[in-house]
């Protein structure tokens, strides 16, 4: 029996032979710690528990590790599909992911092998299903060069043009005005009587020239302009 044992290069004990066991893991593809099936024999030191996987051992256990990897992907995909199905139908999720109809059902039933890329997508969506699914739907609804702005603004602010500067008269709420005709108050100097009449005429016609676009405060601005013209007439400025 001692001749079948090899010497451990770590502890020096002659106690290395193929052994089975529980709780063993190994790095496999994109999984840093995939569980090794309990019945897979791997050369291990019985004293320090160090494992030694040489080329021959690696080739022998490769089919078992590959099968364990596929089983892990199926399990993870099934859990993710069950979680996401509470927030969206499988058919709608298939459309967003570009999958054929019924593909997720086959994966859920264990009759297909999901790719690690698909499992990664599903896992990401599961971190916050309601939010991530909504973001995915908006992603495919946006033009090709605009989706990158999703993280810069909320849904209620996207695709809205920047509002121009607001204008308001004292005592009124600010109102967005596309074009405002500003008329200076007429002076009473005799030397500028003809100019005063021109300004009064402008005040009388100011309201029709305004484009208030029916925004809040727009009607009040029109009344203020008209009232200014009437006060000028009452003061005798306009004749």
TORMIKOL-258563 format. One record per residue (C-alpha): x, y, z; residue in one letter; residue number from 0. Coordinates in Angstrom, 2 decimals. Example, Ala and Ser with C-alpha at 12.3 -4.5 7.8 and 13.67 -1.06 7.14 Angstrom:
BEGIN
east->12.30 north->-4.50 up->7.80 residuo->a num->0
east->13.67 north->-1.06 up->7.14 residuo->s num->1
//
This chain:
BEGIN
east->0.00 north->0.00 up->0.00 residuo->x num->0
east->2.92 north->2.31 up->0.79 residuo->x num->1
east->4.20 north->1.91 up->-2.75 residuo->x num->2
east->0.93 north->3.35 up->-4.19 residuo->x num->3
east->1.32 north->6.50 up->-2.14 residuo->x num->4
east->3.32 north->9.47 up->-3.37 residuo->x num->5
east->5.25 north->11.97 up->-1.33 residuo->x num->6
east->3.62 north->15.37 up->-0.77 residuo->x num->7
east->5.84 north->18.20 up->-1.99 residuo->x num->8
east->4.38 north->20.54 up->0.63 residuo->x num->9
east->4.47 north->18.64 up->3.88 residuo->x num->10
east->6.81 north->15.79 up->2.88 residuo->x num->11
east->4.48 north->13.03 up->4.01 residuo->x num->12
east->4.04 north->10.01 up->1.80 residuo->x num->13
east->0.27 north->10.31 up->1.78 residuo->x num->14
east->-0.79 north->11.47 up->-1.69 residuo->x num->15
east->-3.32 north->9.33 up->-3.53 residuo->x num->16
east->-6.63 north->9.82 up->-5.42 residuo->x num->17
east->-9.33 north->10.74 up->-2.93 residuo->x num->18
east->-12.98 north->11.75 up->-3.06 residuo->x num->19
east->-14.65 north->14.21 up->-0.69 residuo->x num->20
east->-17.07 north->17.05 up->-0.07 residuo->x num->21
east->-16.68 north->20.80 up->-0.12 residuo->x num->22
east->-13.97 north->20.89 up->-2.77 residuo->x num->23
east->-13.90 north->23.68 up->-5.34 residuo->x num->24
east->-11.86 north->24.63 up->-8.37 residuo->x num->25
east->-11.61 north->27.52 up->-10.81 residuo->x num->26
east->-13.42 north->26.63 up->-14.01 residuo->x num->27
east->-13.97 north->29.04 up->-16.89 residuo->x num->28
east->-15.70 north->32.14 up->-15.46 residuo->x num->29
east->-16.39 north->30.56 up->-12.05 residuo->x num->30
east->-13.59 north->31.13 up->-9.54 residuo->x num->31
east->-14.84 north->28.47 up->-7.11 residuo->x num->32
east->-17.00 north->25.84 up->-8.80 residuo->x num->33
east->-17.99 north->22.89 up->-6.64 residuo->x num->34
east->-16.32 north->19.62 up->-7.60 residuo->x num->35
east->-18.62 north->16.58 up->-7.58 residuo->x num->36
east->-18.12 north->14.57 up->-4.40 residuo->x num->37
east->-17.37 north->11.30 up->-6.22 residuo->x num->38
east->-14.62 north->12.74 up->-8.43 residuo->x num->39
east->-11.25 north->11.37 up->-7.29 residuo->x num->40
east->-8.38 north->13.86 up->-7.16 residuo->x num->41
east->-4.83 north->13.18 up->-5.88 residuo->x num->42
east->-4.70 north->14.68 up->-2.40 residuo->x num->43
east->-2.41 north->14.46 up->0.61 residuo->x num->44
east->-4.09 north->12.77 up->3.53 residuo->x num->45
east->-2.07 north->14.85 up->6.02 residuo->x num->46
east->-2.09 north->18.48 up->4.79 residuo->x num->47
east->-5.07 north->18.05 up->2.40 residuo->x num->48
east->-3.19 north->19.59 up->-0.54 residuo->x num->49
east->-4.57 north->18.63 up->-3.95 residuo->x num->50
east->-2.41 north->17.89 up->-6.96 residuo->x num->51
east->-4.07 north->17.98 up->-10.38 residuo->x num->52
east->-1.61 north->17.02 up->-13.09 residuo->x num->53
east->-2.28 north->16.83 up->-16.82 residuo->x num->54
east->-3.43 north->13.21 up->-16.66 residuo->x num->55
east->-5.83 north->13.91 up->-13.81 residuo->x num->56
east->-7.12 north->17.04 up->-15.54 residuo->x num->57
east->-7.99 north->15.10 up->-18.70 residuo->x num->58
east->-9.70 north->12.38 up->-16.67 residuo->x num->59
east->-11.97 north->14.71 up->-14.69 residuo->x num->60
east->-12.61 north->17.25 up->-17.50 residuo->x num->61
east->-15.94 north->15.66 up->-18.63 residuo->x num->62
east->-17.22 north->15.62 up->-15.06 residuo->x num->63
east->-16.25 north->19.24 up->-14.45 residuo->x num->64
east->-17.89 north->20.31 up->-17.71 residuo->x num->65
east->-21.11 north->18.57 up->-16.73 residuo->x num->66
east->-20.98 north->20.19 up->-13.30 residuo->x num->67
east->-20.53 north->23.56 up->-15.00 residuo->x num->68
east->-23.62 north->23.03 up->-17.21 residuo->x num->69
east->-25.65 north->21.94 up->-14.18 residuo->x num->70
east->-24.62 north->25.12 up->-12.39 residuo->x num->71
east->-25.67 north->27.29 up->-15.34 residuo->x num->72
east->-29.07 north->25.59 up->-15.54 residuo->x num->73
east->-29.68 north->26.03 up->-11.82 residuo->x num->74
east->-28.71 north->29.69 up->-11.88 residuo->x num->75
east->-30.82 north->30.37 up->-14.97 residuo->x num->76
east->-33.88 north->28.64 up->-13.50 residuo->x num->77
east->-33.68 north->30.69 up->-10.31 residuo->x num->78
east->-33.26 north->33.91 up->-12.29 residuo->x num->79
east->-36.19 north->33.15 up->-14.62 residuo->x num->80
east->-38.46 north->32.42 up->-11.67 residuo->x num->81
east->-37.50 north->35.71 up->-10.05 residuo->x num->82
east->-37.91 north->37.82 up->-13.19 residuo->x num->83
east->-41.24 north->36.17 up->-14.07 residuo->x num->84
east->-42.75 north->37.97 up->-11.08 residuo->x num->85
east->-42.14 north->41.29 up->-12.83 residuo->x num->86
east->-42.50 north->40.48 up->-16.54 residuo->x num->87
east->-43.87 north->37.71 up->-18.72 residuo->x num->88
east->-41.36 north->35.25 up->-20.14 residuo->x num->89
east->-42.38 north->36.16 up->-23.68 residuo->x num->90
east->-41.75 north->39.86 up->-23.10 residuo->x num->91
east->-38.41 north->39.04 up->-21.49 residuo->x num->92
east->-37.49 north->36.88 up->-24.49 residuo->x num->93
east->-38.24 north->39.81 up->-26.80 residuo->x num->94
east->-36.03 north->42.20 up->-24.81 residuo->x num->95
east->-33.18 north->39.69 up->-24.75 residuo->x num->96
east->-33.54 north->38.77 up->-28.43 residuo->x num->97
east->-34.44 north->35.14 up->-27.72 residuo->x num->98
east->-36.76 north->32.90 up->-29.69 residuo->x num->99
east->-40.24 north->32.24 up->-28.34 residuo->x num->100
east->-40.29 north->29.47 up->-25.76 residuo->x num->101
east->-36.52 north->29.45 up->-25.21 residuo->x num->102
east->-36.74 north->30.51 up->-21.56 residuo->x num->103
east->-39.40 north->27.89 up->-20.95 residuo->x num->104
east->-37.03 north->25.20 up->-22.21 residuo->x num->105
east->-34.24 north->26.54 up->-20.06 residuo->x num->106
east->-36.60 north->26.65 up->-17.10 residuo->x num->107
east->-37.54 north->23.02 up->-17.69 residuo->x num->108
east->-33.89 north->21.95 up->-17.89 residuo->x num->109
east->-34.05 north->20.79 up->-21.52 residuo->x num->110
east->-31.56 north->23.36 up->-22.81 residuo->x num->111
east->-28.10 north->24.60 up->-21.96 residuo->x num->112
east->-27.98 north->28.36 up->-21.29 residuo->x num->113
east->-24.82 north->30.18 up->-22.22 residuo->x num->114
east->-22.80 north->31.88 up->-19.49 residuo->x num->115
east->-23.53 north->35.19 up->-21.27 residuo->x num->116
east->-27.29 north->34.68 up->-20.91 residuo->x num->117
east->-26.96 north->33.65 up->-17.29 residuo->x num->118
east->-24.89 north->36.77 up->-16.65 residuo->x num->119
east->-27.58 north->38.98 up->-18.22 residuo->x num->120
east->-30.31 north->37.33 up->-16.15 residuo->x num->121
east->-28.25 north->37.66 up->-12.98 residuo->x num->122
east->-27.74 north->41.38 up->-13.60 residuo->x num->123
east->-31.47 north->41.93 up->-14.12 residuo->x num->124
east->-32.20 north->40.08 up->-10.88 residuo->x num->125
east->-30.23 north->42.56 up->-8.78 residuo->x num->126
east->-33.14 north->45.02 up->-9.05 residuo->x num->127
east->-35.76 north->43.46 up->-11.36 residuo->x num->128
east->-38.27 north->46.32 up->-11.55 residuo->x num->129
east->-35.63 north->48.97 up->-12.21 residuo->x num->130
east->-33.36 north->46.90 up->-14.47 residuo->x num->131
east->-36.19 north->45.60 up->-16.66 residuo->x num->132
east->-37.52 north->49.13 up->-17.13 residuo->x num->133
east->-34.05 north->50.33 up->-18.08 residuo->x num->134
east->-33.67 north->47.50 up->-20.58 residuo->x num->135
east->-37.00 north->48.35 up->-22.21 residuo->x num->136
east->-36.01 north->52.03 up->-22.48 residuo->x num->137
east->-32.61 north->51.05 up->-23.86 residuo->x num->138
east->-34.12 north->49.30 up->-26.89 residuo->x num->139
east->-36.71 north->52.09 up->-27.35 residuo->x num->140
east->-34.09 north->54.85 up->-27.66 residuo->x num->141
east->-32.23 north->55.80 up->-30.85 residuo->x num->142
east->-28.84 north->54.20 up->-31.40 residuo->x num->143
east->-26.76 north->57.15 up->-30.19 residuo->x num->144
east->-28.93 north->58.31 up->-27.29 residuo->x num->145
east->-29.09 north->55.31 up->-24.97 residuo->x num->146
east->-25.85 north->56.26 up->-23.19 residuo->x num->147
east->-27.66 north->59.17 up->-21.47 residuo->x num->148
east->-29.91 north->56.84 up->-19.47 residuo->x num->149
east->-27.78 north->57.30 up->-16.34 residuo->x num->150
east->-27.72 north->61.10 up->-16.62 residuo->x num->151
east->-31.41 north->61.88 up->-16.11 residuo->x num->152
east->-34.57 north->60.32 up->-14.80 residuo->x num->153
east->-37.39 north->59.05 up->-17.04 residuo->x num->154
east->-39.39 north->62.26 up->-16.55 residuo->x num->155
east->-36.55 north->64.47 up->-17.89 residuo->x num->156
east->-35.43 north->62.57 up->-20.99 residuo->x num->157
east->-36.07 north->64.07 up->-24.44 residuo->x num->158
east->-37.23 north->67.38 up->-22.98 residuo->x num->159
east->-35.73 north->70.54 up->-24.48 residuo->x num->160
east->-34.05 north->72.96 up->-22.13 residuo->x num->161
east->-36.47 north->75.71 up->-21.13 residuo->x num->162
east->-35.49 north->79.27 up->-22.09 residuo->x num->163
east->-34.90 north->81.92 up->-19.47 residuo->x num->164
east->-38.04 north->82.93 up->-17.56 residuo->x num->165
east->-39.44 north->86.47 up->-17.37 residuo->x num->166
east->-41.93 north->87.83 up->-14.89 residuo->x num->167
east->-43.42 north->91.15 up->-13.81 residuo->x num->168
east->-43.38 north->92.08 up->-10.06 residuo->x num->169
east->-46.07 north->90.25 up->-8.19 residuo->x num->170
east->-46.49 north->87.51 up->-10.75 residuo->x num->171
east->-45.11 north->83.99 up->-11.04 residuo->x num->172
east->-42.32 north->83.51 up->-13.59 residuo->x num->173
east->-43.61 north->82.65 up->-17.05 residuo->x num->174
east->-41.74 north->81.27 up->-20.04 residuo->x num->175
east->-42.14 north->83.68 up->-22.94 residuo->x num->176
east->-40.96 north->82.95 up->-26.45 residuo->x num->177
east->-40.83 north->86.63 up->-27.51 residuo->x num->178
east->-41.69 north->89.65 up->-25.38 residuo->x num->179
east->-42.03 north->93.16 up->-26.75 residuo->x num->180
east->-40.55 north->95.45 up->-24.09 residuo->x num->181
east->-41.90 north->99.01 up->-24.25 residuo->x num->182
east->-40.34 north->101.75 up->-22.12 residuo->x num->183
east->-42.75 north->104.09 up->-20.23 residuo->x num->184
east->-43.46 north->107.24 up->-22.27 residuo->x num->185
east->-41.91 north->110.49 up->-21.15 residuo->x num->186
east->-43.80 north->113.82 up->-20.80 residuo->x num->187
east->-41.20 north->116.09 up->-22.34 residuo->x num->188
east->-42.86 north->118.49 up->-24.88 residuo->x num->189
east->-39.97 north->118.01 up->-27.21 residuo->x num->190
east->-40.82 north->114.34 up->-27.59 residuo->x num->191
east->-44.61 north->114.55 up->-28.05 residuo->x num->192
east->-44.55 north->112.74 up->-31.37 residuo->x num->193
east->-42.33 north->110.04 up->-29.89 residuo->x num->194
east->-44.74 north->109.69 up->-26.95 residuo->x num->195
east->-47.65 north->109.08 up->-29.28 residuo->x num->196
east->-45.68 north->106.42 up->-31.11 residuo->x num->197
east->-44.91 north->104.66 up->-27.82 residuo->x num->198
east->-48.57 north->104.85 up->-26.76 residuo->x num->199
east->-49.60 north->103.32 up->-30.06 residuo->x num->200
east->-47.12 north->100.55 up->-29.42 residuo->x num->201
east->-48.57 north->99.94 up->-25.95 residuo->x num->202
east->-52.10 north->99.73 up->-27.35 residuo->x num->203
east->-51.01 north->97.06 up->-29.83 residuo->x num->204
east->-48.58 north->95.25 up->-27.54 residuo->x num->205
east->-50.96 north->92.52 up->-26.45 residuo->x num->206
east->-51.58 north->91.06 up->-29.94 residuo->x num->207
east->-47.83 north->91.07 up->-30.64 residuo->x num->208
east->-47.00 north->88.92 up->-27.62 residuo->x num->209
east->-46.55 north->85.17 up->-27.88 residuo->x num->210
east->-47.29 north->83.96 up->-24.35 residuo->x num->211
east->-48.05 north->80.38 up->-25.51 residuo->x num->212
east->-50.69 north->80.04 up->-22.83 residuo->x num->213
east->-48.17 north->79.46 up->-20.07 residuo->x num->214
east->-48.98 north->80.19 up->-16.39 residuo->x num->215
east->-49.05 north->83.95 up->-15.85 residuo->x num->216
east->-49.38 north->84.73 up->-19.55 residuo->x num->217
east->-52.86 north->86.28 up->-19.25 residuo->x num->218
east->-51.72 north->88.44 up->-16.34 residuo->x num->219
east->-48.84 north->89.80 up->-18.40 residuo->x num->220
east->-51.21 north->90.77 up->-21.18 residuo->x num->221
east->-53.50 north->92.60 up->-18.73 residuo->x num->222
east->-50.54 north->94.46 up->-17.22 residuo->x num->223
east->-49.42 north->95.70 up->-20.61 residuo->x num->224
east->-52.93 north->96.84 up->-21.51 residuo->x num->225
east->-53.36 north->98.53 up->-18.11 residuo->x num->226
east->-50.10 north->100.44 up->-18.64 residuo->x num->227
east->-51.43 north->101.79 up->-21.91 residuo->x num->228
east->-54.74 north->102.84 up->-20.27 residuo->x num->229
east->-52.93 north->104.60 up->-17.40 residuo->x num->230
east->-50.85 north->106.57 up->-19.88 residuo->x num->231
east->-54.01 north->107.67 up->-21.65 residuo->x num->232
east->-55.61 north->108.67 up->-18.33 residuo->x num->233
east->-52.61 north->110.76 up->-17.38 residuo->x num->234
east->-52.90 north->112.70 up->-20.59 residuo->x num->235
east->-49.69 north->111.37 up->-21.99 residuo->x num->236
east->-51.35 north->109.97 up->-25.08 residuo->x num->237
east->-53.59 north->112.24 up->-27.14 residuo->x num->238
//
